[in-house]
Amino acid sequence: MAGLLAIACRPSGENLTQYVDTHIGTGGHGHVFVGANVPFGFVQLGPTSIPQSWDWCSGYHVTDSTVIGFSHTHLSGTGIGDLFDVTVMPVIGEVTYARGTEEDQNSGLWSYADRSKEISVPGYYSVPLTRYGITAEMTATNRVGLHRYTFPQSEEAGIVINLMNGGCWDSPMDAQIERVDPMTGQPDPNGQALRGYRYSRGWADDQKVYFYAEFSKPFKDFKVIRGDIQIWQDEFKDIAAFAHAYFEAEQQEQIMMKVALSPVSMEGAYANMKAELSGWDFEATAKAAKQVWNEELGKIKIEGKDKEDLKIFYTALYHAMIAPSTFCDVDGSYRGADGQTYENPGYQTYTTFSLWDTYRAAMPLYSIFQSERYTDMINTMLSIYKEQGKLPVWHLHGCETDCMVGNPGIPPVADAIVKGFD
C-alpha cells in the first residue's frame, strides 16, 4: 500500500499521467467525462453519444460506442445532464442534420466509434469513426479545443457544427453562425473562419456560449442549415441549427479545426483564440496539455511501489481537477450570475460549483494544493453572492440551479477565512 502522502512545493517532474485511467468511472453510474482538457479548463472537448437517459450525463458510457459529435463542454460526475455545447462531427458525403438512431445507418448525424483503438489520456483523445473511415483526434488549452481529423480520399469530406445538440437535457433558445475574416474576426460573406453563439435552457436555465472557429485548410463550400425550431413549449424560432463546411481530401489527409469559447461574446472568443492557440502545432499543444497535467498532479506525491494504488489516487486527483472550470476570457471579463458582463475583477472567475458534492472534501483539498485557485474560487463565490443575493448552491455557467438542499457555499468561505486566505 502507498503509505505516505506529501504536498510538494514544486512539481516532481515525473510523468504522473501514466497512472491516470480516464475510463475509471465510465461504467455504472459514474458519469465521468472522457476527452481532452487541461486542469480546471473552460473547454472539455470529447465525444458525445446518442443520449440514453441518466447514465449518459457526461455524454460517454463504456457500454455505448455511438458518437454524434465532439462537444466542447461536458459535465463530469454529476447526477443531472447539461452542456454539450458546439458539437463538431467530421463526415463524408451528405448527411441528415438530426441526431440519428442505431437502427438506421443512413439517418442522422452519427457513427460508431472503434473503442478497441480508442486512446484517452490527460490532454489528448483519439478514436476512429467507422461509419466514415475518419480518425478523430483532439487536444485543448484552457479556452480552445483543437481537432485533427484524418480523412480517406474523398471529394465530399466535411465538418458539421451542430448547435442543436443538448442531448435530452436542454433546449436551444437561439443559435447563430456566420462567416468571418480570420484576420479580423469580423463578418465577411467570403471569410474562411466562423463565429457564433448558442443560447439554451436546461439545468442551467439561461446559458450563453459564444465561439470562434478556424480551419487549417480553406473549405470549398459552406452552408448554414436553419430551422423553425420548437425551443420551449409551443414557441418556435428560426435558428442556425447546423453548419456544414465542405472539403476535398486526399487519402489520409489531416484537416484541423480549432474552436475557442467565451462566456461573454464572439469577440471574446476570437481574442481567446489569438491569445491561447494562434498556430496549428497539434503535437506541441497536446504536449503542453500533458505537461500542465503533470505539473498539477505532481503537487501531491505518494511514496509507494503499488501501481494500482498510484492509478487509483492519481485518477481520482485528475477527476477532481475537471471542475470547477474557468469562466472568464483572457482579459478577465466574465458573465455574472445576474446575466451582466463584468470587467476583470482582479482574479480568475470559475463556474461549475457542485458544492453539495464538494464542500466536504474537494474544496478543502483545493485549499491545500491549489491555494491560488482556491482564493479565486472563493472570490468568485463572493461575487456570485453580490450578483444573485446568496452564495452559490450549485452554480453552472452563470446560472443558479438551486440543486440539492441547504447552503453549501457557507463552509468553503468559512474555511478560507479560518485558514487566512485573502
Secondary structure, DSSP 8 states (H G I E B T S, - for coil): ---EEEE-SS---S-GGGG--TTTTSSTT-----SB--TT-S--BEEE----SGGGTTS--TT--EESEEES----S-SS-----SEEEEEES---SS--BTTBTTSSS-EEB-GGG-EEETTEEEEEETTTTEEEEEEE-SSEEEEEEEE-SEEEEEEEEESS--TTT-EEEEEEEEEE-TTT-SB-TT-SEEEEEEEEESSSTTEEEEEEEEESS--SEEEEEEEEEEEETTEEEEEEEEEEEEEEE-TTEEEEEEEEEESS-HHHHHHHHHHH--S--HHHHHHHHHHHHHHHHTTEEEE---HHHHHHHHHHHHHHTS-SEE-S-TTS-EE-TTS-EE---SS--EE-B-HHHHTTTHHHHHHHH-HHHHHHHHHHHHHHHHHHSS--SSEETTEE---SSS-TTHHHHHHHHHTT--
